[in-house]
Amino acid sequence: MNKNERFVKKITLKSVDFSRWYVEIIQKAELADYAPVKGMMVIRPYGYAVWERIQRLVDERIKKTGHSNAYFPLLIPESFLQKEAEHLEGFAPEVAWVTYGGKEELEERLAIRPTSEAIIGTMYAKWIKSWRDLPLLINQWANVVRWEKVTRPFLRTTEFLWQEGHTAHESFEEAQDETLMILSLYKEFVENELAIPVISGKKSGREKFAGALETFAIEAMMSDGKSLQMGTSHNLGQQFSKVFNIRFEDRNQKLQYVWQTSWGVSTRLIGALVMTHGDDSGLKFPPNIAPVQVVIVPISAGNWKETVLPVARDIEKKLEKEGLRVKLDEREEFTPGWKFSEWEMRGVPLRVEIGPKDIEKKQVVVVRRDTGKKENVTLASLNNGAVQVCIARDGYQCPLVVVRVGPHGGVKAHTTGKQWAWRTGAKAWALIKTYGKGA
């Protein structure tokens, strides 16, 4: 079986075997692949392009709220983790350890970063001396390793990518404001950019982050009827500052321990995109997050290189000037039909088809990935922003925020203007109340 046949072969139906469908989508759309080490994955270029979009949009929001990026070491001395007993106990089963440097056994084991509270707390103790040093607002983009027993691509892997923010404040109130502000930031990002409605709220004491005073989270109901945690924001209180001796001289010249927060989102968001928007034809990316927003497919018939291709290239340049992310697929080794299937699988929001007959009619065919609707658009209209209007938030992005959960529609989210409305059965409502006040 050649590559062409393998690609266009139907995937497992989403309604038949959700787990298998999910993995097949990720592999066939070339988001990721399994790595030689159990539990790890290789994020392929197309998948990493999605992560880069997430990074950019989240990073912009974080910086607008006064935070700066830094980078802290991957290796953490065991003694640092041992300082906070609850923290160590919570992560101990998942920690990977470095015990040798070359051929020499290390005097102290080094943890491969499962999270960075310990190493960052140590540095904050050096940097913070006065109330004038506060608030200290730092974020880092990094990888972490947690030795998971059961793994699934993007959702739970031994190594994953994330951002983790760590802040220090003068008071509990300031730390709490920070915690809830970041929770709101995550909620806005996921709903507006990923087009996934979420529930935000406080986690139970049993579910909170190890060592935290309080943990808040955003969760979404996936189309298999299960809830997925998509982001967390923790008020650490003074737990870590007392352990790592992070003190400052307050405005009355008295020594006080800082109040801290930590928060993060990860590559799990990509898994949420797949599960929420994907269908039996593949991915279905919201335009705001799609690595490629528009794909142009020339119909290779007759002397298409002399007639069709120049027009297609001209369209590509014009759309790029409008700020759209465009791909012109001029590969000769694949048929137009195969390309249609490939780009549907990859979830590109809009496909522009153009062939010899379209050139004669001075038009193109525009196909939406979300609805499958085809529309003939004149080249003149194309030049006047027809594609831009279709790709805009209200024309494409908002209608994607529709989630059905379970075979009986247990939970359904829909849009009414820009407000999310939740309709649930009794059991679903009880579940939602567990996670917070709702959307």
N, C-alpha and C positions, 0 to 999 in steps of 0.2 A: 504494500500500500504506500503510495507516494505522499509527500507532504500535503499536496492539494486535497487529496481524499481524506486524510487524517483530520485536516482542519475543519472541513465543512461537514464532517460526519456529525449527526445530532448528538448533543450532550444528554446526560441523564435529566429527565424532567424534574423540575424543582418540586413539584407536588408529589413525586414518587419517592425520591430519596434526597432530602435536602442536603445532608452532609456530603454525599457524593457529588451532587450538583455543584456545591460550593467549591470543592477542591478542583473539579474539572474546569470550572470557569476560570479559576486562578491560573491553572496551568495552560489551558488553551489560549487564553488572552495574554499569556506571557507576562503576568504580573510578578510571579515568583515561581521557584522550583525548590524541591527538597535538596538539602545539602548533605554531604557525606556523614556529618556528625548528627546523630539522632536528635530530633527536636529543633534543629536549626534549619533556616531557609536561606536561599539566595534571592534577594530582591532584584528582579531583572530590570533593565532600563525603563520599560514602560511603567512598571510598578513604582520604580524610584522617582519617575517623573511626577506621579501622583503625590508621592510623599513630599517632593519639592514644592508642589503647589500648596499642600497643607502647611509646610514649614513657612513659606512666604506669607501666607495669609494670617497664620497664628502669630508669627514673629512681628508683623506689622502692628497687630493689636497689642501685643505685650509691650513693645517699645513705646507705643502711644500712651501707655499707662505709667511710664516712668521707669521701666525696668531696663537693665543692660545685660548683654550676653557675656559670659565668661566660660572658662573650661577648667574642670577639676580632674585630678588623676583617676585613672581606671582602677588602680590597686589601692586597697585600704587595709592598713594594719589590723590584725585581729583584735588587738587591745582597744582600738577605737570603737569597734562594734560592741565589745564587751562592756563598755562604760554604761550603755543604756540597756538594761536587762530585758525589758519588754520588747524593745526593738530587735535585739539579737534573737530572742526566742521566736519572734514572728517570722524572721527571715532565715534562721539556721538551716531548716530542711532544704532550702533552695540555693544556698550559697555555694559557689564554686571557689576552690582554694588553690593558690599557687604555693607550692611547698619547696620547689627547687629553683635556683638561679643558675642555669647551665647545669653543671654536675654537682654543685654544692647545695646541700640542704640549708634552707633559710632558718635563721634563729627564730623568726616569728612568721607564722603563716600570713599570707596576704589574700584578702578577699577580692575577687573580681566584682566590681561594683554591682550590687543588686539594687541600690539606691544610694543617694549621696549625703544624707543627713549627717553622718558621722564625720566624713572628711570636710564637709563644708562648715560644720559646727566648730571643728578644730581651727579652721582658718578665720572664721568670724571672731573667735576669741582673741586672735592676734590683731584684727583690724578695728574692732569696735572698742572705744575707750570712753566716749562721751555721748551725751544725747545729741550732740551736733553731728555725729556719725550716722544718725538714724533719720528716717528709715533706710535700711540697706536693702536694695531691691535687685536681685541677681537671678538670671535664668541661664541655663545651659542646654544645648542640644547635644545629645550623647547617645551611646549604646549602653545597655545594661544586660547582665546575665543572671538568670534565675533558673535553677535546674529543675524544670517542670517535668512531671511524670507523664502527663497526658498533654499532647500538643496538637495544634491545628494552625495552618499558615495564617499569619497576621493576628489571629485571635489570641493564641497562647503559644509562644515559642521560647526556646531556651535563651536566645539572644533577641532583643528587639531594640528599635530606635524610639527615642522619645525626647520631649523637652521636660525639664524639671526646674521649677522656680523655687527659690529659697529666699525668704525675706525675714528681716528682723525689725522689731518695732518697740516703741516706748511703753505701750500699754496693751492690755487685752483687747480693748475696744478697737484700737488701730489694727491689730492682728486679725480680729474678727471681720472688720470692714474689708481688709485685703482678701481674706478667705472667700467671702461672699461675692466680692467684686470679680474675682477670677472665675468663680463658679458661673456668674452671669455672663462673663466674657466667653467662656466655653459654650454655654447654651446658645448664645447669639451666633457664634461661629458655626456650630454644628447645624443649627436650623437654617441659617441664611446661606451658608456656603455649601454644606453637604446635603442640604434639603432633607434632613432627618429630624422629625419632631422628637423632643426628649422630655423626660420628667426629671426635675431637679429636686434634691432634698437631702436630708441628713441621714447618714448610715447609722445602724444600730451599734451599740457598744461592742457586740461580738464581731461586727464587720468592719469596724474602723481600723485605720492604719495603725500598725504596731508602734506604740509610743506617742500617738497623737491624743490631744484633748478631745477634738471632734473631727469627724470626717464628713464632708459633703460630696455629693456625686451627681453627675448627669447620667441617666440611663435611657435606653431606647428599646422599644419592643421590636424584635426582629420578626421577619415573616414566617419563622418556624414556631412562633408563639413563645419564644424565650426572651428574657431581658438581657441586654448587654450593657455592661458598665463602660462608658466611653470617655470619662474624664473624672478626676478627683481633685479636691481642694481640701487641705488639712490645716486646722488650727492646732499647732503643736504646743501651744501654751508656753510654759517655762520648763517643760520636761527636759528638753535637750540643752537648753541654756544653763541649767543647773548642773547637768552632767559634764558639759564641756566648759563650764565656767565662763560663759559669755556675759560679761557684766559691763555696765556703763555708769558713768557719773551723771545723775539726773540734774534737773534744773535747780535743785536745792542742795547740790553737792553731796548727795547720798548715793551709794552704790546700789544698783538695781540689776536684776537679771532681765535680759531682753525677752520679748514675746515673739515667737516665730511662726512662720507658715511654710508649707511646701505644697506643690501642686503640679499636675502634669497630664499630658495626653500623649498617645503613642501611635505606632503604626497599626494598632488595633482599629483605628478609624477607617483604614482602607478595607478591612474585613467588613466593617459595618456598611460601607458603601456598597460592597458586593451583595451582601445579604438583603439590604433594604431595596435597592433599585434594580438588581439583576433580574433577568427573566430567562426563559428557555432558549433565547437566542444569544445570551451572553450578558456582558456588562451594559450598564445604562448610566453613564456619568452625568451629573448635573453640569451645565456649561461652566459655572464658576470654577469648578475643580478639575475639569477635563484637561489632560495634557494637550490633546488636540480637540479643538472645538468644531472645526470644519474640515472635512476631507473632500478633495476634488478628485473624481474618478473619470478620466477621459475614456470614451468608448472607442476601443481600438478596432476600427473598421475602415477599409479602404486606405487612402493616403492620410490617415489620421495625424501622423507626425507633422505633416505640412499644413493641415487645415485646423484640426482640433487642438493639438497640443499648444500652439502659440496662444490661442484664446484662453486655454486653461491656465497657462502661466501668467497671463495678464490678470485673470481673475484672482489668482493666488496673491499677486503683488498688491492688488487693490484692497483685498480683505486684510492682508497683513498691515497695511498702512492704517487701517481702521482699528488696529489693536487686537485683532483676533488671532488665535493660534491655529494656523492652517497647515495642512499637509496635502501636497499634490502627489498622488500615487501614479507615477508614470512607468511603473515596472511592466516589462513586456512579457515576462515568463508566466504571468497569471492572467486569467480571463477576467473581464469586468464582473461577472457573476461571483467569482471566487473572492474578488476584492470587496464586493458588497457584503458578503458573509463575514469576511475578516473584520471589517470596520464596524459591523454590527456587533460582533463578538467583543471588540475592544471598547464598545460603548461610546463612540464618537457621536455627539449630539446631532450634528447635521451632515448630510452627505449631498454633495453637488455633483450631478451627473451631466456630462456634456458629450454629445456625439455629432456626427456629420449632419444628421437631420435637425438637431438642435441649432447648429450653426446657421443652417438655411432659414430657420424660423427666428433667429436672433433671440434664443432663449436657453435656459438650463432647467433641469429638473432638480428640485430641492426636496430631500427626504428627511423627515424627522425621525430620530431614533426612538423617542418616547412613545409616539403615537403610530409611527409607520406611515403617516400621511405624506402623500406626494403632491407637489405643487409645481406647475410650470411658472417660471419667473423670467421675465424678459431681462436681457442684458442691461437695458437702461435702468430697470428697477433695481437690479443687482448693484449697479453703480451708485444708486441713490439710497443705499442702506437697507435693502430688503432683508438681507441675511442678518445684519446687525439687530434689526427690530425683532426678528424671530429668536435670536439667541439671548436677547435681553432678559433680565430677571422676571419681569411680569409676563413675558411671552412664553417662557420655557421653564425657568427655574422654579417659580412658585407652584405650578401645577404638579411638579414632581413630589411635593410634600404630601404624599398620600400613602398611608401604610395600612395594610390589612394583616391582621394577626390571627393565625389559627384557621382551620377549615370552616369554622362556623362564624368567622368574623368577630371573635371575642373582643378585640380592641380595634377601633378604627379612628384614625386621625384624618382630618380633612381641613382644608383652608377656607376661611370665610374672610375675604379681604386679606389682611396680613395677620389675622389672629388664628391661633390653633384652637380647635374645638375637639374635645375628647368624648367619644361615646363608648360606653363599656357595659359589659354584663356585671353581675354582682361579684363574681370571683375575680374578674379582672380589676374591678374598682378596688377591691380589698388589697390586691397586689400593689396597685398604684399608690394607695395611701401608705403602704409600708415604706415606700421610697421617698415620700415627700408630699408637698401640697399640690403637685400636679404642674402642668405647663402653664 
